[in-house]
Amino acid sequence: MEKPGIKDYLLLHLIIIFWGFTSVLGVLSKLEAPYLVVYRTGLSFVTLLVFIYFRYKTGRRPDFLSSDGLAIIFAGILTAFHWTTFFASAQLSNVSTCLAGMSTTALWTSLLEPVFTKKRFEWKEIVLAIFVSIGLILIFKSDFSMAFGLGISLISALACSGFSIINRQLVKNHKPLIITTWEMGFAFVFSLLFIPFLLSMGLLKQKSFALPQGWDWLNILFLAWVCTVFAYTVSIELMKKFSAFAINLTVNLEPVYGIFLGLLIFGQKEKMEPLFYVGLFMILSGVFLFPFLNRLKIPFGSKSY
């Protein structure tokens, strides 16, 4: 694996800032989460499809009956599910609670990646992920009124971990741009087909298919072109240099960036109890502790199963 440089770390943090802003856009949007995901994935797919056509002079696509093709389809479904639950969590609670729950992505990854890949089981990843999770528990204790939104965010983090692990394997054999394009395509199809089911179950307030209004168009364009076409593709490219765990642990900075943006935009609504910020500090500490321990080669012990 090629080692990441300073430029790679800066690029990783830039896309995390963009992702931190997505929760703010979710709260600002008048569209419910499932509709927001339909428009985001649809616009992203069309944009990427046009881009790869002019770049490669063909609508390149993998064999969807192959193992990698099926993995792309599944990753697309997980992406749609992740974004829907992510926006739903932000809309049902607030930006801070949603992003705090997303910090458990590193924990899910440390548990799942060795199971589904040939990656060695690293105990230091488990230790650091547990450390991050203790911070999450403190956040939980700070405000139980947000428990439902936090629970949805935890499910969203699990889905995020799943498609991150899949993409880490796919990027070995396929171009990141191709992966992103077709994952967005299947995410769009899945999220679109899921709308009638949600409507029939009475789970959406908007009883007919909702159309964007006013500022929602700007939100969707930013989500699609900046947070997806750019950030999502670059994140997959960076997986050539970072492990899925290292990326997801760094993504724990997303709550810091997102909460800061939320405070600037929503003010008092985003202010939390002191215990919340103690937990957030623990999460932040875990982010910086991981690469430091990796560099020092501290022998936590590791075993391959």
C-alpha positions in Angstrom: 0.0 0.0 0.0 1.3 3.5 -0.9 1.9 5.6 2.1 -0.2 8.8 2.4 1.6 12.2 2.4 0.7 15.6 3.8 -1.4 16.4 0.7 -3.5 13.3 1.2 -4.2 14.1 4.9 -5.2 17.7 4.0 -7.5 16.4 1.2 -9.0 13.8 3.6 -9.8 16.6 6.1 -11.3 18.8 3.4 -13.8 16.2 2.3 -14.7 15.6 5.9 -15.5 19.3 6.3 -17.8 19.0 3.3 -19.4 15.9 4.9 -19.8 17.8 8.2 -21.8 20.4 6.3 -24.2 17.8 4.9 -26.1 17.4 8.2 -26.6 21.2 8.3 -28.1 21.0 4.8 -30.3 18.2 5.9 -31.8 20.3 8.7 -32.2 23.3 6.5 -34.0 21.3 3.8 -37.7 21.3 3.6 -37.6 17.9 2.0 -37.8 14.8 4.2 -34.8 12.5 4.3 -35.8 9.9 1.7 -36.7 12.6 -0.9 -33.4 14.4 -0.3 -31.5 11.2 -0.9 -33.4 10.5 -4.2 -32.5 13.9 -5.6 -28.9 13.8 -4.3 -28.1 10.4 -5.7 -30.0 11.0 -9.0 -28.2 14.2 -9.8 -24.9 12.7 -8.7 -25.4 9.7 -11.0 -26.3 11.7 -14.1 -23.4 14.1 -13.5 -20.9 11.3 -13.1 -22.3 9.3 -16.0 -21.8 12.3 -18.3 -18.3 12.9 -16.9 -17.1 9.4 -17.5 -18.6 9.3 -21.0 -16.6 12.4 -22.0 -13.5 11.2 -20.2 -13.4 7.6 -21.4 -15.6 8.1 -24.6 -17.8 5.3 -23.4 -20.3 4.5 -20.7 -17.9 2.2 -18.9 -19.5 -0.2 -16.4 -18.4 -3.3 -14.5 -20.0 -6.7 -15.0 -22.9 -6.5 -12.5 -23.2 -10.3 -12.4 -19.6 -10.7 -11.2 -18.7 -10.6 -7.5 -17.4 -7.0 -7.8 -20.5 -6.0 -9.7 -22.7 -7.4 -7.0 -20.5 -5.7 -4.4 -21.1 -2.3 -6.1 -24.9 -2.9 -6.1 -24.8 -3.7 -2.4 -22.6 -0.8 -1.6 -25.0 1.5 -3.5 -27.9 0.2 -1.4 -26.0 0.7 1.8 -25.1 4.2 0.7 -28.8 5.1 0.1 -29.7 3.6 3.5 -26.9 5.4 5.2 -27.8 8.8 3.8 -31.5 8.4 4.5 -30.9 7.5 8.1 -28.3 10.2 8.4 -30.6 13.0 7.2 -33.5 11.5 9.2 -31.4 11.6 12.4 -30.4 15.2 11.9 -34.0 16.2 11.2 -35.4 14.3 14.2 -32.8 15.5 16.7 -30.1 18.0 15.8 -26.8 18.3 13.9 -24.7 17.6 17.0 -26.5 14.4 18.1 -26.5 13.1 14.5 -22.8 13.6 14.0 -22.0 12.2 17.5 -23.6 8.9 16.6 -21.7 8.8 13.3 -18.5 8.7 15.3 -19.1 5.0 16.0 -18.3 4.2 12.4 -14.7 3.5 13.4 -15.9 1.0 16.1 -18.1 -0.9 13.5 -15.2 -0.9 11.1 -12.7 -2.3 13.6 -15.2 -5.2 14.3 -16.4 -5.9 10.7 -13.3 -5.4 8.5 -11.3 -8.4 9.8 -14.4 -10.5 9.5 -15.1 -9.8 5.8 -11.5 -9.2 4.6 -8.1 -10.7 5.1 -7.0 -7.8 7.1 -5.2 -8.7 10.4 -7.2 -8.3 13.6 -5.5 -5.3 15.3 -6.2 -5.0 19.0 -5.1 -1.4 19.0 -8.0 -0.6 16.7 -10.4 -2.2 19.1 -8.9 -0.3 22.1 -9.1 3.1 20.4 -12.6 2.4 19.0 -13.8 1.5 22.5 -12.2 4.8 23.7 -14.2 6.6 21.1 -17.3 4.8 22.2 -16.9 5.8 25.8 -17.0 9.3 24.5 -20.3 8.4 22.8 -21.7 7.1 26.0 -21.0 10.4 27.7 -22.8 12.1 24.9 -25.7 9.8 25.3 -25.9 10.6 29.0 -25.8 14.3 28.4 -29.3 14.4 26.8 -31.7 11.4 26.6 -34.3 13.5 24.8 -32.2 13.0 21.6 -32.0 9.2 22.1 -34.2 8.3 19.1 -32.2 10.5 16.7 -29.0 9.1 18.1 -30.2 5.5 17.7 -30.9 6.2 14.0 -27.5 7.7 13.6 -25.9 4.6 15.1 -27.6 2.5 12.5 -26.5 4.9 9.8 -22.9 4.6 11.1 -23.1 0.8 10.7 -24.2 1.2 7.1 -21.4 3.7 6.5 -18.9 1.2 7.8 -20.2 -1.5 5.5 -19.9 0.4 2.2 -16.5 1.7 3.3 -15.1 -1.8 3.7 -16.6 -2.8 0.4 -15.1 0.1 -1.4 -11.7 -0.6 0.1 -11.7 -3.9 -1.7 -13.3 -2.6 -5.0 -10.7 0.2 -5.4 -8.0 -2.5 -5.9 -9.5 -3.5 -9.2 -11.6 -0.6 -10.4 -11.2 3.2 -11.0 -12.8 5.2 -8.1 -14.8 7.3 -10.6 -16.4 4.2 -12.0 -17.2 2.8 -8.6 -18.8 6.1 -7.4 -20.8 6.5 -10.6 -22.5 3.1 -10.5 -22.9 3.1 -6.7 -24.8 6.4 -7.1 -26.9 4.8 -9.8 -28.0 1.9 -7.6 -28.4 4.1 -4.6 -30.8 6.3 -6.7 -32.8 3.3 -7.9 -33.1 1.8 -4.4 -34.0 5.1 -2.8 -36.6 5.9 -5.5 -38.2 2.4 -5.3 -38.3 2.8 -1.5 -40.5 5.9 -1.6 -43.8 4.1 -2.5 -43.2 1.7 0.3 -42.7 4.5 2.8 -45.8 6.3 1.5 -48.0 3.2 1.7 -46.8 2.7 5.3 -47.7 6.3 6.2 -44.1 7.0 7.2 -43.8 10.2 5.3 -45.5 13.5 6.1 -45.5 14.5 2.4 -48.2 12.3 1.0 -47.2 12.6 -2.7 -43.8 12.7 -4.3 -42.2 15.9 -3.1 -40.5 18.4 -5.4 -37.7 20.7 -4.3 -38.7 24.3 -3.6 -36.5 27.4 -3.5 -33.3 26.9 -1.5 -33.7 23.1 -1.7 -32.3 23.2 -5.2 -29.1 24.9 -4.0 -28.9 22.3 -1.1 -29.2 19.4 -3.6 -26.7 20.8 -6.0 -24.1 21.2 -3.2 -24.8 17.8 -1.8 -24.6 16.2 -5.3 -21.7 18.1 -6.9 -19.5 18.9 -3.9 -20.3 16.4 -1.2 -20.7 13.5 -3.5 -19.2 13.8 -7.0 -16.0 15.4 -5.6 -15.8 14.2 -2.0 -17.1 10.7 -2.4 -14.9 10.0 -5.4 -11.8 11.4 -3.7 -12.5 9.4 -0.5 -12.5 6.2 -2.5 -9.2 7.3 -4.2 -7.7 7.8 -0.8 -8.5 4.3 0.2 -5.6 3.2 -1.9 -3.4 4.9 0.8 -5.4 4.6 4.0 -7.1 1.7 5.6 -10.9 1.8 5.9 -10.4 2.1 9.7 -8.0 4.9 9.5 -10.3 6.9 7.2 -13.4 6.2 9.3 -11.5 7.1 12.5 -10.4 10.4 11.0 -14.0 10.9 9.9 -14.8 11.2 13.6 -13.6 14.8 13.1 -16.9 15.3 11.2 -18.8 16.0 14.4 -16.3 18.7 15.3 -16.6 20.5 11.9 -20.3 19.9 11.7 -21.1 21.0 15.2 -19.1 24.1 14.7 -21.0 24.9 11.6 -24.3 24.0 13.3 -23.5 26.5 16.2 -22.8 29.2 13.6 -26.0 28.6 11.8 -28.5 27.4 14.4 -27.1 29.0 17.6 -28.8 28.0 20.8 -30.5 25.0 19.2 -27.1 23.3 18.9 -25.7 24.1 22.4 -25.4 21.0 24.5 -24.6 20.0 28.1 -20.9 20.1 29.2 -20.9 16.3 29.3 -21.6 16.2 25.6 -18.4 18.2 24.9 -16.4 15.9 27.3 -17.4 12.9 25.1 -16.6 14.9 22.0 -13.2 15.6 23.3 -12.6 11.9 23.9 -13.6 11.2 20.3 -11.2 13.9 19.1 -8.4 12.4 21.2 -8.9 9.0 19.7 -8.6 10.5 16.2 -5.2 11.9 16.9 -4.1 9.0 19.0 -4.5 6.4 16.3 -1.9 7.6 13.8 0.5 8.4 16.7 0.4 4.9 18.0 0.8 3.5 14.5 3.9 5.6 14.0 5.4 4.5 17.3 4.5 0.8 16.6 3.3 0.4 20.2 2.7 -3.4 20.7 -0.9 -3.7 21.7 -0.7 -7.1 20.2 -2.4 -8.4 17.1 -3.6 -11.8 16.0 -4.9 -13.0 12.7 -8.1 -15.1 12.7 
